[in-house]
């Protein structure tokens, strides 16, 4: 771990499993309460000076981007080994970290003049909040860490960062690399299980919590933040729907739609989780998606040509298996997949890319977020009914509409109760584009200037003339 700019082990450790083999390949430190206190104390001390020099912060964010880019191969291999994604995608995740750091280094934070007359002058400025507790998930350990770190640091905050216990090592390596770039205490990286996360959210020195994870845990984070009125950003996942309109060109959209659902093996908060298609186009779309599911190469992410790796961890593998089994038991048909895969020594968490038909809104794989390589396809006869079905439920992260008429599709997209509504694409994300959800999908947004503003508080400076 990295605490106050130096390396720290711990008395206890956590096993880290390679999901391609199901075997333990390393241990990570299990941070103690005393070590967490030291990390937050360090962040509080560093905050006093880090907040003062905006130019130095910008320069150090750029230097951090360069330092991490120089170690892309090392970080990517470790990320693939603990997370499972193909090596090229792991390297892309490191590049995304550099892109976010550079974007925020270049982003201006305006001072807003709200009064300038003969009686007085007033302006609104944005000030950093203080030490931030950042808690990240296992699907994109580095990308989602820097959705938090880059704007938090740019705004003048310091950070204590905890990765998922399933994927701690790549984040700890990043923390080690940044020891040579950032002042001690600016970024502290600690690892541990759920107990550590609970300690962080209740810690008296944490002034903001930025959390990405499940709805259930997000509610507990919000409850822990309430007594101390900690500021809060929550990104809690979704059940994104894609609506295919009756004029859609199925061969033209099938590939984009497939990868909108199966990127990172379906382990993406805003991936397509269910598809609604007009009844006359249903069979053609199912056939096109099933063809791609049957032909895509699944395997160890370090092997050449692999496009989909394993599910990251056994509990999630078992959840995906259970949801598909439940759907099949309730009358669904697997047009492709529908079962685990025996690859290598047979102990990895591999699941066949699955396309399901014959399901409805009451089926768990439709009503819940599956977060894995299984996609239900549902038919509709009335577009208004399809929109109503899509908007039902507690999730509201993203959604997409697919049509040969982009203007018509935009009109439908505007009716979706989601944070991001895409047209003829899905999962199109960028540093400057805000990302957040409606309803139970979260509080606040990440990315763009709006994400940075979430790590600040307003102050009015008013002087008389």
C-alpha positions in Angstrom: 0.0 0.0 0.0 1.0 3.7 -0.3 0.5 5.7 2.9 2.1 9.2 3.2 4.3 8.5 0.2 5.9 5.3 1.5 5.3 1.6 1.0 3.4 -0.3 3.7 2.6 -4.0 4.1 0.0 -5.3 6.6 -0.2 -8.0 9.3 -3.0 -9.7 7.4 -3.4 -10.4 3.7 -6.1 -11.1 1.1 -5.9 -13.8 -1.5 -6.1 -12.5 -5.1 -7.4 -15.0 -7.7 -6.7 -15.2 -11.4 -10.2 -15.6 -12.8 -8.9 -17.4 -15.9 -7.6 -20.3 -13.7 -9.6 -19.9 -10.5 -6.3 -20.1 -8.5 -4.8 -17.7 -6.0 -1.7 -16.1 -7.6 -0.9 -13.3 -5.1 -1.8 -11.7 -1.8 -2.7 -8.1 -1.1 -2.4 -6.3 2.2 -5.4 -6.1 4.4 -5.3 -2.6 5.8 -5.7 -2.2 9.5 -7.8 0.5 11.2 -4.6 2.1 12.4 -3.1 2.2 8.9 -6.3 3.7 7.6 -6.1 6.4 10.3 -2.5 7.1 9.2 -3.6 7.3 5.5 -6.3 9.9 6.3 -4.0 11.8 8.6 -1.5 12.0 5.8 -4.2 13.1 3.3 -5.3 15.9 5.8 -1.7 17.1 6.2 -1.1 17.1 2.5 -4.4 18.9 1.8 -3.1 22.1 3.6 -0.4 22.7 0.9 -1.8 20.7 -2.1 -4.8 23.0 -2.3 -2.8 26.2 -2.6 -0.9 25.9 -6.0 -3.2 25.3 -8.9 -0.4 25.5 -11.5 1.7 22.9 -9.6 -1.3 20.6 -9.5 -1.8 20.8 -13.2 1.8 20.1 -13.9 1.8 17.1 -11.6 -1.3 15.6 -13.2 0.5 15.7 -16.5 3.6 14.2 -15.0 1.4 11.4 -13.5 -0.1 10.7 -16.9 3.4 10.3 -18.4 4.7 8.1 -15.5 1.8 5.7 -15.8 1.9 5.6 -19.6 5.6 4.6 -19.3 4.6 1.6 -17.3 1.6 0.5 -19.5 2.8 -3.0 -20.1 3.5 -3.8 -16.5 0.2 -2.4 -15.3 -1.8 -4.0 -18.1 -0.4 -7.5 -17.5 -1.2 -7.3 -13.8 -4.7 -5.9 -14.5 -5.4 -8.8 -16.9 -4.2 -11.4 -14.5 -6.5 -10.2 -11.7 -9.4 -8.9 -13.7 -9.5 -11.2 -16.7 -10.0 -8.8 -19.6 -7.9 -9.2 -22.8 -4.4 -7.6 -22.5 -5.1 -5.1 -25.3 -8.2 -3.8 -23.3 -6.2 -3.6 -20.1 -3.6 -1.5 -21.9 -6.4 0.7 -23.2 -7.6 1.1 -19.6 -4.1 2.5 -18.7 -4.4 4.9 -21.7 -7.8 6.1 -20.4 -6.2 7.0 -17.1 -3.7 9.2 -18.9 -6.5 10.8 -21.0 -8.5 11.7 -17.9 -5.4 13.1 -16.1 -4.5 15.2 -19.1 -8.1 16.4 -19.6 -8.4 17.6 -16.0 -4.9 19.2 -16.1 -6.0 21.3 -19.0 -9.5 22.1 -17.6 -10.0 25.7 -16.4 -12.1 26.4 -13.3 -13.8 29.7 -13.8 -14.3 32.4 -11.2 -17.9 33.6 -11.8 -18.5 37.3 -11.3 -22.1 37.9 -10.1 -21.9 41.5 -9.2 -19.8 44.4 -10.4 -21.3 47.8 -9.8 -20.7 51.0 -7.8 -21.9 49.4 -4.6 -19.9 46.2 -4.6 -18.1 43.4 -6.4 -19.0 39.7 -5.8 -17.7 36.5 -7.3 -18.3 32.8 -6.9 -15.2 30.6 -6.5 -14.9 26.8 -6.2 -12.9 25.5 -3.3 -11.7 22.0 -2.6 -13.6 20.0 0.0 -10.7 18.1 1.8 -9.7 14.5 2.0 -11.8 12.2 -0.2 -12.6 8.6 0.3 -12.7 6.9 -3.1 -14.0 3.3 -3.4 -13.9 1.6 -6.7 -15.2 -1.7 -8.3 -13.5 -4.6 -10.0 -14.8 -4.2 -13.6 -12.6 -1.2 -14.5 -10.4 -0.8 -11.5 -8.1 1.9 -13.0 -10.5 3.8 -15.3 -13.1 4.3 -12.6 -10.4 5.2 -10.0 -9.3 8.0 -12.2 -12.8 9.2 -12.9 -12.5 10.1 -9.2 -8.8 10.9 -8.7 -8.2 13.2 -11.7 -11.0 15.7 -10.9 -10.5 15.4 -7.1 -6.8 16.2 -7.4 -7.3 18.9 -10.0 -9.8 20.6 -7.6 -7.2 20.6 -4.8 -8.4 17.6 -2.7 -6.3 14.7 -1.5 -7.5 11.1 -1.7 -7.5 7.8 0.1 -8.3 5.2 -2.6 -9.6 1.7 -1.9 -9.9 -0.8 -4.9 -12.1 -3.9 -4.9 -10.6 -6.8 -3.0 -11.0 -8.8 -6.2 -8.7 -6.5 -8.2 -6.4 -4.6 -5.7 -3.0 -5.2 -7.3 -3.1 -2.9 -10.3 -4.3 0.0 -8.2 -1.6 -0.6 -5.6 1.0 -0.6 -8.4 -0.4 2.7 -9.7 0.0 4.1 -6.1 3.6 2.9 -6.0 4.4 4.6 -9.3 2.8 7.8 -8.2 5.0 8.0 -5.1 7.7 9.4 -7.3 5.4 12.0 -8.9 3.0 13.4 -6.2 3.9 14.8 -2.8 3.4 12.4 0.2 -0.2 12.1 1.3 -1.8 13.4 -1.9 -2.8 9.9 -3.0 -2.9 7.1 -0.5 -3.8 3.6 -1.8 -5.0 1.0 0.7 -6.5 -2.5 0.2 -8.9 -4.6 2.1 -12.4 -6.0 2.2 -15.9 -4.7 3.0 -14.8 -3.9 6.6 -12.2 -1.4 5.2 -14.9 0.3 3.0 -17.1 0.7 6.1 -14.3 2.3 8.0 -13.5 4.7 5.2 -17.1 5.9 4.8 -17.4 6.6 8.5 -13.9 8.1 9.0 -14.1 11.5 10.6 -11.3 13.0 8.3 -13.1 12.0 5.1 -15.0 15.1 3.9 -16.4 13.4 0.7 -17.1 9.9 -0.4 -17.0 8.9 -4.1 -18.3 5.3 -4.6 -19.0 3.1 -7.5 -20.7 -0.2 -6.9 -24.0 -1.9 -6.1 -27.2 -0.2 -5.1 -27.3 -2.1 -1.8 -23.8 -1.0 -0.8 -24.4 2.5 -2.1 -27.4 2.9 0.3 -25.1 1.8 3.2 -22.5 4.4 2.1 -25.1 7.1 2.0 -26.3 6.1 5.5 -22.7 6.2 6.8 -22.1 9.6 5.3 -25.2 11.2 6.8 -24.2 11.7 10.4 -21.2 13.7 9.4 -22.9 15.3 6.4 -20.1 14.1 4.1 -20.5 15.1 0.5 -21.4 12.2 -1.7 -21.2 10.9 -5.3 -22.7 7.5 -6.0 -22.6 5.5 -9.3 -24.7 2.4 -8.6 -25.1 0.6 -11.9 -28.0 0.2 -14.2 -30.2 -2.1 -16.4 -29.7 -0.3 -19.7 -32.2 -1.0 -22.4 -31.7 -0.7 -26.2 -34.8 0.1 -28.2 -34.6 -1.0 -31.9 -37.1 1.0 -34.0 -39.1 -0.6 -36.9 -36.9 1.1 -39.6 -33.6 -0.2 -38.2 -31.1 -1.9 -40.6 -30.3 -5.1 -38.6 -27.1 -6.0 -40.4 -25.9 -2.4 -40.0 -26.5 -2.2 -36.2 -25.9 -5.8 -35.0 -22.2 -5.5 -34.4 -22.5 -2.2 -32.5 -25.4 -3.6 -30.5 -23.5 -6.8 -29.6 -20.5 -5.0 -28.4 -22.6 -2.5 -26.5 -23.8 -5.4 -24.5 -20.7 -7.7 -24.3 -17.8 -5.2 -23.9 -15.7 -6.3 -21.0 -17.8 -9.6 -21.0 -20.9 -7.6 -20.1 -19.3 -6.3 -16.9 -20.0 -2.7 -17.6 -22.4 -0.6 -15.5 -23.8 1.1 -18.6 -23.7 -1.8 -21.0 -26.8 -2.9 -22.9 -28.5 -5.3 -20.5 -31.8 -5.9 -22.4 -33.0 -5.3 -26.0 -36.5 -4.4 -27.2 -37.2 -5.0 -30.9 -40.3 -4.8 -33.0 -41.8 -8.3 -33.5 -41.2 -8.4 -37.3 -37.5 -7.7 -36.7 -37.1 -10.0 -33.7 -35.9 -13.2 -35.4 -33.4 -11.4 -37.7 -31.9 -9.5 -34.8 -31.7 -12.6 -32.6 -30.0 -14.5 -35.4 -27.4 -11.7 -35.9 -26.6 -11.4 -32.2 -26.4 -15.2 -31.8 -24.1 -15.5 -34.7 -21.7 -13.1 -33.1 -22.0 -14.7 -29.7 -21.2 -18.1 -31.1 -18.2 -16.9 -33.1 -16.4 -14.6 -30.6 -13.3 -16.1 -29.0 -13.5 -16.6 -25.2 -10.4 -17.4 -23.2 -7.5 -16.3 -21.0 -7.0 -12.6 -21.6 -3.3 -13.0 -22.1 -3.8 -15.3 -25.1 -3.7 -13.9 -28.7 -7.0 -13.3 -30.4 -9.2 -13.5 -27.2 -12.0 -11.0 -27.3 -13.8 -12.0 -24.1 -12.1 -13.1 -20.9 -13.6 -14.8 -17.8 -16.2 -13.4 -15.5 -14.1 -11.7 -12.8 -15.0 -13.6 -9.7 -16.8 -16.7 -8.5 -19.8 -15.0 -6.9 -20.5 -13.1 -10.1 -20.0 -16.2 -12.2 -22.5 -18.0 -10.1 -24.9 -15.1 -10.3 -24.8 -15.0 -14.1 -25.2 -18.8 -14.2 -28.2 -18.6 -11.8 -29.9 -15.9 -13.8 -29.6 -17.8 -17.0 -30.7 -21.1 -15.5 -33.7 -19.3 -13.9 -34.7 -17.8 -17.3 -34.4 -21.2 -19.1 -36.5 -22.8 -16.3 -39.2 -20.2 -16.9 -39.5 -20.9 -20.7 -36.7 -18.9 -22.2 -34.6 -20.2 -25.1 -30.9 -19.7 -25.5 -30.3 -18.8 -29.1 -26.6 -18.9 -28.2 -24.7 -20.0 -25.1 -26.6 -20.6 -21.9 -23.9 -22.6 -20.1 -20.5 -22.3 -18.5 -17.4 -23.1 -20.7 -14.7 -25.6 -19.8 -11.5 -24.0 -20.9 -7.9 -24.7 -19.9 -8.0 -26.7 -16.7 -11.7 -26.1 -16.3 -11.4 -24.1 -13.2 -11.7 -20.6 -14.7 -14.8 -18.5 -14.5 -15.7 -18.7 -18.2 -19.3 -18.4 -19.4 -20.5 -18.7 -23.0 -21.8 -15.5 -24.5 -25.6 -16.0 -24.2 -28.5 -14.6 -26.2 -31.9 -15.3 -24.6 -35.4 -15.1 -26.1 -38.8 -15.9 -24.8 -38.4 -13.7 -21.6 -40.5 -10.9 -20.2 -40.2 -8.2 -17.6 -40.9 -10.6 -14.8 -37.9 -12.8 -15.6 -35.0 -12.0 -13.2 -32.5 -11.7 -16.0 -34.6 -8.8 -17.4 -35.6 -7.2 -14.1 -32.2 -7.3 -12.4 -28.8 -6.2 -13.5 -27.0 -9.4 -14.7 -23.5 -7.7 -15.2 -22.2 -10.6 -17.3 -22.3 -12.2 -20.7 -26.0 -12.8 -21.0 -28.4 -10.6 -23.1 -32.2 -11.0 -23.2 -34.1 -9.9 -26.3 -37.7 -8.9 -25.9 -40.2 -8.1 -28.7 -42.8 -5.3 -28.8 -45.7 -4.3 -31.0 -46.3 -0.7 -29.7 -43.5 1.8 -29.3 -45.2 3.7 -26.4 -45.5 0.4 -24.6 -41.9 -0.4 -25.1 -40.8 3.0 -23.7 -43.1 2.4 -20.7 -41.5 -1.0 -20.1 -38.0 0.4 -20.4 -38.7 3.2 -17.9 -40.3 0.9 -15.4 -38.2 -0.1 -12.4 -35.6 1.6 -10.2 -32.6 1.9 -12.6 -31.9 4.8 -14.8 -28.2 4.9 -15.8 -28.3 4.8 -19.7 -30.1 3.6 -22.7 -30.0 3.7 -26.5 -32.3 3.9 -29.5 -31.4 2.4 -32.9 -33.0 3.7 -36.1 -32.3 4.6 -39.8 -33.8 8.0 -38.9 -31.6 9.7 -36.2 -34.0 12.5 -35.7 -36.9 10.1 -34.9 -34.5 8.1 -32.6 -33.5 11.3 -30.7 -37.2 12.0 -30.0 -37.6 8.5 -28.5 -34.3 8.8 -26.6 -35.5 12.0 -25.0 -38.3 10.0 -23.4 -36.0 7.6 -21.6 -35.6 8.2 -17.8 -31.8 7.8 -17.9 -28.7 9.8 -17.3 -27.3 9.2 -20.8 -29.4 8.4 -23.9 -27.4 7.3 -26.9 -28.6 7.1 -30.5 -27.2 4.4 -32.9 -24.4 3.7 -30.4 -23.9 2.7 -26.8 -21.1 3.0 -24.3 -19.7 6.2 -26.0 -17.9 7.9 -23.1 -15.4 10.7 -22.9 -13.6 12.7 -20.3 -15.6 15.8 -21.1 -19.0 14.0 -21.1 -20.9 13.9 -17.7 -21.9 10.4 -16.5 -24.5 9.7 -13.9 -27.8 8.1 -13.4 -31.4 8.7 -12.5 -33.4 7.0 -9.8 -31.4 4.3 -8.0 -28.6 4.4 -10.5 -26.8 7.1 -8.5 -26.4 10.6 -7.0 -24.3 13.2 -8.8 -22.2 12.8 -11.9 -18.6 12.1 -12.9 -16.5 13.5 -15.7 -16.4 16.9 -17.4 -16.5 20.1 -15.5 -19.6 18.8 -13.7 -17.6 15.9 -12.3 -14.9 18.3 -11.1 -17.6 20.6 -9.5 -18.7 17.6 -7.4 -15.3 17.8 -5.6 -15.7 21.4 -4.8 -17.8 23.7 -2.6 -19.0 27.2 -3.6 -17.7 30.3 -1.8 -18.9 33.8 -2.4 -16.3 36.6 -2.1 -18.2 39.9 -1.7 -16.5 43.2 -1.2 -18.0 46.6 -0.8 -16.9 49.6 -2.9 
